[in-house]
Amino acid sequence: MDDKMVPGGYDRAAKPPKIKNKNPAPVQITAEQLLREVQERKEPIYKPPEQKIVDSDELYAYQMRKRKEYEDSIRRNRLNIGTWLRYASWEESQNNLDRARSIFERALDVDSSNQTIYLKYVEMEMKHRNVNLARNLFDRVVTLLPRVNQFWFRYTYMEEVLGNILGARLVFERWMKWEPEEAAWNAYVKFEKRYNEFQKAEAVFERFVYVHPDPKNWLKWANLVESHGKIDRVREIFSMALDRLGTAHMNQHVFIAYAKFETKVKEIERARVIYKYGLENLPQSKSLSLYNQYVLFEKQFGDQDDIEYVVSSKRRQQYKKILLESPFDYNTWLDLTQLEENMGNADLAREAYSDAIKHIPKAEEKRVWRRYIYLWLLYAVFEESTMNDLEKARNVYKDCLSIIPHKKFTFAKVWIQYALFEIRQLNLKDARLVLGRGIGMCPKNRLFRGYIELELQLREFDRVRILYNKQLEFNPSICTTWIEFAKMESLLGETERSRSIYELAVDQTELDMPELLWKAYIDFEISEGEFNNARNLYERLLKRSDHIKVWISYARFECYLSNNTPQDSNSQPDGGESVPDKKQILNSRNVFERAYNHYKKSMQSESRVLILEAWKKFESEFGDEHSNKRVDDLIPSKVKKRRQTSDGGWEEYLDYVFPDDKDQMPNIKLLEMARQWKVR
């Protein structure tokens, strides 16, 4: 036979035959039809014929055959526990309990810790009322598997059903020595309660809570004792619960139950103390229900102070939560310290201040340090005024000054407040030393002003002069310092000294507010009746500045002052009640005219318009028809003009055309005619 041929004549190397007709069959068969035909053509399952045993020989033969089958199956796979259980169950059905026990024992030799074998074994003994055998078997299994709770449950249940209460209690006691789960303890407690052994149930609970100290177990114990009316014992249980749980496992429901119990027995103050203690020791996230219960309690039994305490407690928890996340939030520290102070908790307030000042800003920027320094100042005031601890307050000021980086910035308020504190303690020398040290380490205008104000209150004018000199040496550009120095000398009657100070001030090259200084100098000369000096000052000022306010002030000055004599007591340079004479009016008019010509020459149209408005107002008040007409003739008209912008475009703008500029504008007549035509 050829190697390529197989029986039947099929060549392995040959290609499979091709299907020539690929058209669909005329009759299609669906899957549903195939399944239906299978069901219709299915042959019935073969059932062996029933065999009836009629005599003992047939029974014996049947038993021997079945035993042989089970033994062969066990011999093939002795680890199959299901076979052992079926074998034992079959022997039990044949009422051969000894053989069934033997099979169970043989199975336990294979797997001595199999729970299913023990359960089936025990169930067989209990079903056939072999109590002692079942009890022995239970003793055996709970000794071997003490952590399997179902054997203990079944054991105690069997003893209780048999009426052996003492035996069941002994079983429970054996079980509890292993410290099982909560369900076992609860079953023991229920067992004792069923037989009204409440003392024993309480004893079980006492052991229970020490093995499983969960809050719910303490509450169950307290409820049990409360149901028997033992008030003192309930209070003792709650106290033990708080001590046992500690701060780590403290639960708000324990406090709620404790407080409700005290409320029930009319101990309102005890309940309030419990609520407060719980709110102070529990974080806000774990005390929401406690807070709500406390609010309801205070609404029912409390007054306004108690309700405020509730609100403050909630705020305290909120602040602490914020500070736990961001310890450098000084605004929250301020809120917390003020809250503790307002609530009268001196110890808590001091603790809050101490914790707050420990968080020194990391960035050496004055903006960051401001709120932090406020904490120190409030802390010092608190120690001085509330705690009356002067030495502690002094140390607070010293510690605050020691941590400030004075080379980069300082806080004059700290130095000044420290000095004022020493003055309140009648330590003037120490106060001066503090301020002097501050000026020496970090001179600052505000620090100078504080020191000067202190010496002024003490009427130490020589010291004030020295301080003003040092301040002006430090920063001569501050006009307010010059003005205050000169005013002090003027009040002391040192007119020449005051005038010299003003002269030195106006000669400075750099001033922060020169207009304020010149005004003060002029007011000083007017107050002294030196009107010529004041006029000279105006003239000197106009050489330095051509501001329109200077011209208007100069004109008003001339309006209310004569040329040589001082004004009387009723006249005021800034608008008094006296009527100026013709010479004064003429002098003022000359100033207005000078100002107008100055702005005309410098081609400042806006300033010309403003000075004309002020001039017009002056003439309407003090002038005559001729002078008013003269000003009216100078009033400009507004015209629209076009100018080229920087980007090459054109824009319209308003400009002023003054009548006295006709010589400079050849087409003024044309513009005037256009204006008149537009009016018509």
Secondary structure, DSSP 8 states (H G I E B T S, - for coil): --TTEETTTEESSS-----S--S--SS---HHHHHHHHHHH-------------SHHHHHHHHHHHHHHHHHHHHH-TT-HHHHHHHHHHHHHTT-HHHHHHHHHHHHHH-TT-HHHHHHHHHHHHHTT-HHHHHHHHHHHHHH-TT-HHHHHHHHHHHHHTT-HHHHHHHHHHHHTT---HHHHHHHHHHHHHTT-HHHHHHHHHHHHHHS--HHHHHHHHHHHHHTT-HHHHHHHHHHHHHHHTTTS--HHHHHHHHHHHHHTT-HHHHHHHHHHHHHHS-GGG-HHHHHHHHHHHHHH--HHHHHHHHHHHHHHHHHHHHHH-TT-HHHHHHHHHHHHHTT-HHHHHHHHHHHHTS--SS--HHHHHHHHHHHHHHHHIIIIIS--HHHHHHHHHHHHHHS-TTT---HHHHHHHHHHHHHTT-HHHHHHHHHHHHHHS--HHHHHHHHHHHHHTT-HHHHHHHHHHHHHH-TT-HHHHHHHHHHHHHTT-HHHHHHHHHHHHT-S--S-HHHHHHHHHHHHHHTT-HHHHHHHHHHHHHH---HHHHHHHHHHHHHS-SSS---TT--TTT-SS---HHHHHHHHHHHHHHHHHHHHTT-HHHHHHHHHHHHHHHHHH--HHHHHHHHHH--EEEEEEEE-TTS-EEEEEEEE-GGGGGG-TTHHHHHHHHHHHH-
